[in-house]
Amino acid sequence: MHDPHIWFDVALWAEILPFITDELIAYDIEHMDAYADNSIKYQKELLELDSWVLSR
């Protein structure tokens, strides 16, 4: 069963981030590199935040 409350789960945001990035790139191919680079950085931040939250 999927949790519809994605905004409460940092790990879920990290998981769907590649799909969001793909959609942004499809809409604005001219800035593909920026979207890809920022996605990688943001996903790392989200996973670090998730680890921190779980440790609390």
C-alpha positions, 0 to 999 in steps of 0.5 A, spaced: 500 500 500 502 506 498 502 512 503 498 518 499 502 523 504 508 523 500 510 530 503 511 527 510 516 522 508 523 525 505 525 518 503 519 518 498 521 525 495 528 522 494 525 516 490 520 520 486 525 526 484 528 522 478 521 522 475 520 530 477 527 531 474 525 527 467 519 531 467 522 538 468 527 536 462 522 534 457 519 541 458 525 545 458 531 541 455 535 547 454 536 547 461 537 539 462 544 539 465 542 544 470 536 540 472 540 533 472 546 536 476 541 539 481 537 533 482 543 529 484 545 534 489 538 535 492 537 527 492 543 527 496 541 532 501 534 529 502 537 522 503 542 525 509 536 529 512 532 522 512 538 519 515 538 524 520 530 524 521 531 516 523 536 517 528 532 522 532 
